[in-house]
Amino acid sequence: MKDKMFQMFWVLLVSAFLVLPGTHVFAAGKVNINTASVEQLEAIPHIGPKTAKRIVEYRRKHGTFKTVDELSAINGIGSKRLKKVRGFVTVGEK
């Protein structure tokens, strides 16, 4: 529980204060799943190291995510987990 709270704090802190010119990892306080590294994805609550690696690997094989709902194609992300992470992620500007 303490680790998850730390991760949530980290995501909020980084997204509020960190600006990464040219990479657009963070948009409106959310992590861009199309540009985030494994480490940045791990900072999202309910996303662990294995799932973060699967997201990056899926992105390499299939290209960018068009919607957040596409995360459900990742092994380990079902409807419940997708619901939990939805507020923390984005696919970027449209």
C-alpha positions as CSV (number, residue, x, y, z in Angstrom):
1,M,0.0,0.0,0.0
2,K,2.8,2.4,0.9
3,D,4.6,1.7,-2.4
4,K,1.5,2.4,-4.4
5,M,1.0,5.7,-2.6
6,F,4.6,6.6,-3.3
7,Q,4.1,5.8,-7.0
8,M,0.9,7.9,-7.1
9,F,2.7,10.8,-5.4
10,W,5.6,10.4,-7.9
11,V,3.3,10.5,-10.9
12,L,1.5,13.5,-9.6
13,L,4.7,15.3,-8.6
14,V,6.5,14.6,-11.9
15,S,3.5,15.4,-14.0
16,A,3.0,18.7,-12.2
17,F,6.6,20.0,-12.4
18,L,8.5,18.2,-15.1
19,V,8.5,19.4,-18.7
20,L,10.2,17.4,-21.2
21,P,10.6,19.4,-24.4
22,G,10.1,17.5,-27.6
23,T,9.1,14.2,-25.9
24,H,5.6,15.1,-24.6
25,V,5.6,12.2,-22.1
26,F,3.3,14.1,-19.8
27,A,0.2,15.9,-21.0
28,A,-2.3,17.5,-18.7
29,G,-0.9,15.6,-15.7
30,K,-1.1,12.2,-17.5
31,V,1.5,9.8,-18.7
32,N,1.6,9.5,-22.5
33,I,1.7,5.7,-23.2
34,N,3.0,6.4,-26.7
35,T,6.2,8.1,-25.6
36,A,6.8,7.0,-22.0
37,S,9.8,4.8,-21.0
38,V,9.4,1.6,-19.0
39,E,10.5,3.5,-15.9
40,Q,7.9,6.2,-16.5
41,L,5.2,3.6,-17.1
42,E,6.1,1.8,-13.8
43,A,5.4,5.0,-11.9
44,I,1.7,4.7,-12.9
45,P,-0.4,3.2,-10.1
46,H,-1.4,-0.4,-10.9
47,I,1.4,-0.8,-13.6
48,G,4.3,-2.9,-12.5
49,P,7.6,-3.7,-14.2
50,K,6.3,-6.6,-16.3
51,T,3.3,-4.7,-17.5
52,A,5.3,-1.6,-18.3
53,K,7.7,-3.7,-20.4
54,R,4.8,-5.3,-22.2
55,I,3.3,-1.9,-23.0
56,V,6.6,-0.8,-24.6
57,E,7.0,-4.1,-26.5
58,Y,3.5,-3.8,-27.8
59,R,4.2,-0.3,-28.9
60,R,7.3,-1.4,-30.8
61,K,5.5,-4.2,-32.6
62,H,2.2,-2.4,-33.3
63,G,3.0,1.3,-33.4
64,T,1.4,4.0,-31.3
65,F,-1.8,3.5,-29.3
66,K,-4.7,5.3,-30.9
67,T,-6.9,5.1,-27.7
68,V,-6.3,4.3,-24.1
69,D,-8.7,1.3,-24.5
70,E,-6.0,-0.4,-26.6
71,L,-4.2,-1.1,-23.4
72,S,-6.6,-4.0,-23.0
73,A,-4.6,-5.8,-25.7
74,I,-1.7,-6.1,-23.2
75,N,-1.4,-9.3,-21.3
76,G,-2.2,-8.4,-17.6
77,I,-4.5,-5.4,-18.4
78,G,-8.1,-6.4,-18.2
79,S,-11.1,-4.2,-17.8
80,K,-10.6,-3.7,-14.1
81,R,-7.0,-2.6,-14.3
82,L,-7.8,-0.5,-17.4
83,K,-10.5,1.3,-15.3
84,K,-7.9,1.9,-12.6
85,V,-5.2,3.4,-14.8
86,R,-7.4,5.3,-17.3
87,G,-7.2,8.5,-15.2
88,F,-3.4,8.4,-15.2
89,V,-2.7,7.9,-18.9
90,T,-3.2,9.5,-22.3
91,V,-2.3,8.8,-25.9
92,G,-1.2,12.4,-26.4
93,E,-2.7,15.4,-28.1
94,K,-5.3,14.9,-30.9
